[in-house]
Amino acid sequence: GARPAAMGGAYTAVADDVNALYYNPGGLPNITARELGATHAEWLLGSKFDFLGFAQPTAKGTFGLGVTRLTSRNFQERNAARQETGGFEASDTAYTLAFGRKLGNALPGGRTNAGVNVKYLESRIGSDSASTIALDLGTVHQFDARPLSIGFSLLNLGRGMRFIDQVDPLPLTVSAGASYRLSGVLNIALDVRHEPYDRRSDVGIGTEYTFLSGFFLRAGYASLGLNAASPLGGLGGGFGIRMSRYRADYTFTPFGALGNTQRLSLG
């Protein structure tokens, strides 16, 4: 979503909309009304990223459905002699079924939510494809005495993707985050993420300022290695508008020589 992207991906403890399907299913119980959201991004090097999510609160908990898709086109295809023989496309798709519920005062001093995603993952490169099943687990705890939330998530738990005779592990990610709201209008969030298989860690820091009751300004930083080539690597910013039950969010992120990305979300 454009909102979490503008906040440097620091969304593990913030998750309170359909973007929880991607960042932390433990945030699903924070959704208080039926919600539909869609995101489109003109991603790097001509690729496109799309997300569609739906959440339905019920007396038993909040159910969610989501589809995430990344598509890349116009790759050159060559034979064993390195002669060009045409072109091919590649895509990755995740179909998500989610459920989250409130656990009440499972931990002292506040309210605790928990959630789980079951995902069917499919990857295609030309005429070849691979698929697998993965799980996401997450929880969010909101303190009663102060405007503080903490969250934890374990994402992409499952067997790797097998293309022909090669198996690549899923990007297993462990995330911990915190969110604190100052004076009711400024939200500050921090995420620490670790990918055990790649032995890589990164930090996301985000802010969201609310004014005029329906307009939001956001800025964030993510210490992702992909951004290292850019002088502004890791920085992102955007804004959001909410009118009645509807909202729109926009984010701009620079990636140096790889180009800039723009993301638009509607809900």
N, C-alpha and C positions, 0 to 999 in steps of 0.2 A: 504494500500500500504506500501511497505518497506520504501519508502522515508519519509512519514509522521510519521511512527512508530519510525524511527531512530531519529526524531526530537521531541520526547516526545508527539506526537499528536498535536503539536502547528502548526496547518495547516489552521485555520479559515481565516487568512488574506493572507496566502501563496498560497492557492489553485489555481493552474494554469494548471492542467492536469485532467485525468479522475478520480483521487482520490477526486476531488471536488464533485462527486456524493455521496460520503460517508460523507465528512466533511462540505462542504458548497457549495450548488448549485449556490450561488452568484459568485463563481469563474469560472463557465463554460465559460463566455464570454472571459476569458483570454486565452482560447484555440484558437490558430490561424490557425490550420490545422487539418484535420481529424485524429482522434487518437483512437487507440485500445490498451487496457492495461489489463494484467492479473496478479493476485497475488495468490501464494500458501503459506500457513504457516502450519508447523507441530506444532499444538497448544498444549495446556496443557493436560496431562494425556491421550495421545493417540488420542485426537480429531484433526480434520483437518478443516482449514479455507480456503475458496476459493472466489475469486472475479474476475469478468469479466466485463469490462466497455467499452463503445464506445461513442464517442462524434463527432458530425458533425456540424461545423460552417456553417451558411447560412447568407443571407442578412438580414433575419428577426431576427436572434439570433442563439444560439447554442442549439442543441437538444442532449439529451443523453439517453442511455439505460444502465442498469446495473443489474447484478445478484450477490448477496452475499449469501454465504452458509456456515454454520457451522454444522459439522456432528460429532457425538460421538457414539461409538459402544461398544459392549461387556459389557453392564450393566447386572447385575444379576436380574432375575425376580423371585419373591417369592409370594406365595399365602397368604391368611389370617392367616394361621398357621406358617408363616415364613419359609416354606419349599421351597427350590429352585426348580423352574419349568422350567428353561431355561434362555434365554437371550433376550434382546431387544435393539433397536437402538433409538436414538433421533436426531432430526435435526431442524435447523431454517433456513429459506430462505426468502430473501427480493428481490422482483422484482421491479426495479425502472425505471420510466419514468420521464425525466427531461427536463427543458427548462430554459435558462438564456439569458439575453440580456443587452446591454449597455444602460444606461440611460443618458449618456453624462454628462453635468455639473449640475446634479441634486443637488449636494452640492457644495458650493464655494470652489475654490482652487484645483480642481482635477476632476477625472473621477469616476463615480459610476456605478457599475454593480449590478444586482439583479437576483435571480433565485429561482426556486421552483422544488421540487421533489414530485411526487405522487408514493407511495409505496404500493404494496400488500405484506403483511407479512403472512407467514405460518409457524406454529410450529407443530412438530410431536413428540410424545412420545409413542413408541410402536405402537399400533393400534389406538390410539386417536390422534386427530388433532384439531387445532384452527387456525383461520385466522382473519385478520382485514385489514383496510386501514389506512395509515398514510401520513402525509405531512411533508416536510422539507422546511423551508424558509430561505433565506440567502442573504446577500449583502456584497460587497467589495468596498472600496473607496481607490483609489490611488491618492496621492497628486502629484501635478505638480512641486512644488518648492523643494521637497526633496524626497529621495528614501524610502518613508514610505507608508505603506498600513495598513488599519484597516478593520476588518471584523466582522460581527455579523451573528449568525445563530440560528434558533429555530428548533430542530430536534425531530422527532417522536411525532408529534402532532396528536393525534387520540384516538379512544376508545381502551380499553385494550383487551388482549387475553382471551377468555373464554374456559377453559377446563372443560367439563361436567358442574358442578355447581359453579366453582371458576373462578373469573375474576381477572387477574393480570394487573396492569397498564403498559403501554409502558414506556420505559426509556426516558421520556421527558427530553431534555437537552437544556439549554441555554448557548451559547458560545460567548465570545468576544475575539478578538485577534488582535495583531499588529505584523508587520514585518518591519524590517529596514535593508537595505543593505549598508554595509560599504565598501568603495573603490571599489565597483562593484564586489567583490569576496567573501565577507563574509556576509551571511544572518543570522540575529538573529531574532527569533520569540518567541512570548509569547502568551499563551492561558489561559483564565480563564473559567472554565466550572462549571455549577451548575445543579444538578438534583433535582428539587423541590419535587418529590414524595418520594425520598429516603433521602431528606434533607442532601445531600452530595455535597461538592464542591471539585474541584481539580485544579491544576495548571500544565501546560505543558510548558517547556522551550526547545527550540531547536536551533541548529546552523548547517549551511551548508557552507562549504568552497569549492570554485571552483578553480581548477588549471589545467594547461595543456589544457585548453579550453574544455575538455570533461571528466574530472575525478572529482568526488565529494567525500568529506569526511563529515560525519554527526555524530552528537552526541546530546543526549537530555536527559531530565529527566521529568518524569510524577509522580505526587504525588498521585498515585492510591493506595487505601487501599489493593488491591490484592497483591501488591509488598511488604507489610510491613514485611513479614517473611524473606525476603532476605537482607543480608548485603548490597548488591548492588541494593536494591529494587528501581525501578523506572528508573534506568539508562538503556540506550540503545545506540547502535552505529551501524554504517554501512557505506557502500560506494556505489557509483553509477558510471556507465560508459555510455557515450553517444557517438555514432558513427553515423554520418549522421542523418538519421531519426529514428534510433533505439536506445533503451536504456535498461539497466539492472540495478536493484537495489537489494541490499542485506542488511538485518538487523538481528542483534543478540540481544536478550533481556533475561536477567536472571530473574527467578521467584523463587529462593530459593528452598525449599523442593518440590515445584510443578514441578520443572524442568526448562529447558531452552527452548526458542522458537527461531526458525529461519524462516525468511520470505524472499521470492524471488519474485520480480516483473519484468515482461518483458513488453515492450511497443514498 
